[in-house]
């Protein structure tokens, strides 16, 4: 049995979870998320707690047991609290700003890069060098943040680029000048 799958999912007040015909629907104050559950997995409620159960001992079922428990726990957290990922822009003269529903990035290219805000995701720029990505679906928030980072990954010599807040970029030593070795 999966150790992750055996953990109980606490369901906060104001969040409802419905499991019918292999589809989990989680409703909360921030929105609604649905996910199809495949395999021999069942979901049961006991008061304010929820259990994800594997109905057999097959290897594939055990693998899906922990996966679906983690996904459902993320759905419950998303509709109650939401998820946020912070990015920072590092570079001389580089900046990010919102223009309507577009994020405009000036990150060292000959032209500004415009990114349209995806549906269900909120992009914000509290300062010119900070970007926040937030929403209720953890997978989509993470993917949008990764896509923004991929526009200009941090380079290893000066550290210029778009990086996650708090991410450490390993710096390489530059060229050394000088004399040929004898």
C-alpha positions in Angstrom: 0.0 0.0 0.0 1.1 3.5 -0.7 2.2 5.5 2.4 1.0 8.7 0.8 -2.3 7.1 -0.3 -3.1 6.1 3.3 -2.9 9.7 4.6 -6.2 11.3 5.5 -7.3 14.4 3.6 -8.8 17.0 5.9 -11.7 18.8 4.2 -12.1 22.4 5.5 -15.5 24.0 6.2 -17.1 25.4 3.0 -15.5 22.8 0.7 -17.6 19.9 -0.7 -16.3 16.8 -2.4 -18.4 14.7 -4.6 -17.3 11.4 -6.2 -19.7 9.9 -8.7 -19.1 7.7 -11.8 -15.3 8.0 -11.5 -15.2 11.8 -11.4 -14.2 13.8 -8.4 -15.7 17.3 -8.1 -14.4 19.7 -5.4 -16.3 22.9 -4.8 -15.1 25.7 -2.5 -15.1 29.4 -2.0 -12.5 30.0 -4.8 -14.1 27.8 -7.5 -14.7 24.3 -8.7 -12.2 21.6 -9.9 -13.0 18.2 -11.4 -10.7 15.2 -12.2 -11.4 11.8 -13.6 -10.3 8.9 -11.4 -9.1 5.8 -13.3 -8.3 2.4 -11.9 -9.7 0.6 -8.9 -9.8 3.6 -6.5 -12.6 4.6 -4.2 -13.1 7.8 -2.1 -15.0 7.8 1.2 -16.0 10.5 3.6 -15.9 10.2 7.4 -17.0 13.5 8.9 -14.6 16.3 8.0 -12.0 13.8 6.7 -11.7 12.0 3.4 -10.0 8.7 2.6 -8.7 7.5 -0.8 -8.8 3.7 -0.9 -7.2 1.2 -3.2 -9.6 -1.7 -3.8 -7.0 -4.3 -4.8 -3.3 -5.0 -4.4 -2.2 -4.7 -8.0 1.0 -2.7 -8.6 -0.7 -0.2 -10.9 -3.5 0.4 -8.4 -0.9 1.1 -5.6 0.9 3.6 -7.8 -2.4 5.4 -8.7 -3.5 5.3 -5.0 -0.8 7.7 -3.8 -1.1 9.8 -7.0 -4.8 10.4 -6.7 -4.6 11.1 -3.0 -2.0 13.9 -3.7 -4.0 15.3 -6.6 -7.3 15.4 -4.6 -5.5 17.0 -1.6 -4.2 19.7 -3.9 -7.7 20.2 -5.3 -9.1 20.7 -1.8 -6.3 23.1 -0.9 -6.7 25.0 -4.2 -10.4 25.7 -3.9 -10.0 26.8 -0.3 -6.7 28.7 -0.2 -5.3 28.8 -3.8 -1.7 28.5 -5.0 0.8 31.3 -5.7 4.3 31.1 -7.3 6.6 34.2 -7.2 9.1 34.9 -9.9 11.8 37.6 -10.1 13.4 39.3 -13.1 17.1 39.9 -12.8 19.0 42.0 -15.3 20.1 45.5 -16.0 17.1 47.5 -17.3 14.9 44.4 -17.4 11.3 44.8 -16.2 7.9 43.2 -16.2 4.5 45.1 -16.2 0.9 44.3 -16.7 -1.0 46.1 -19.5 -4.6 45.0 -19.2 -4.7 41.2 -19.3 -1.2 41.0 -20.9 2.1 40.6 -19.1 4.8 42.6 -21.0 8.4 41.5 -20.4 11.4 43.6 -21.4 14.2 41.0 -20.8 17.0 41.8 -23.2 15.4 41.0 -26.5 15.1 43.6 -29.3 11.3 43.6 -28.7 9.1 43.3 -25.6 7.6 39.8 -25.0 3.8 39.8 -24.4 2.1 37.0 -22.6 -1.7 36.8 -22.5 -3.0 35.9 -19.0 -4.5 32.3 -19.3 -8.0 31.7 -18.2 -8.2 30.7 -14.5 -4.7 32.1 -13.8 -4.0 35.5 -12.3 -0.7 37.3 -13.2 0.4 40.3 -11.2 3.5 42.6 -11.0 3.8 44.1 -7.5 7.1 45.7 -8.6 8.9 45.9 -11.9 11.1 43.0 -11.1 8.5 40.7 -9.4 5.8 38.5 -11.0 3.2 36.5 -9.1 1.3 33.6 -10.7 -1.8 32.5 -8.8 -4.8 30.3 -9.3 -6.7 27.3 -7.8 -5.2 24.5 -10.0 -1.7 23.7 -8.8 -0.7 22.0 -12.0 -1.7 25.0 -14.2 -0.1 27.5 -11.9 3.2 25.6 -12.0 3.0 25.2 -15.7 2.4 28.9 -16.4 5.3 29.8 -14.0 7.6 27.4 -15.8 6.5 28.8 -19.2 7.3 32.3 -18.0 10.7 31.2 -16.7 11.5 29.5 -20.0 11.2 32.8 -21.8 14.6 33.8 -20.4 16.2 31.2 -18.2 18.8 32.4 -15.7 22.3 32.3 -17.3 25.2 31.0 -15.2 27.7 33.9 -15.7 25.9 37.0 -14.5 22.6 35.4 -13.3 20.4 37.4 -15.6 17.0 35.9 -16.4 13.7 35.1 -15.0 13.9 32.8 -11.9 11.7 31.5 -9.1 11.8 33.7 -5.9 14.6 32.3 -3.8 16.1 30.1 -6.5 19.9 29.8 -6.3 21.7 30.0 -9.6 25.1 28.4 -9.6 27.6 30.9 -11.1 30.4 29.8 -13.4 33.9 31.3 -13.4 34.5 33.5 -16.4 37.5 33.4 -18.7 40.9 34.0 -17.1 43.3 36.3 -18.8 46.8 35.7 -19.2 49.8 33.7 -19.9 49.9 30.3 -21.5 50.8 27.5 -19.2 54.2 26.1 -19.4 
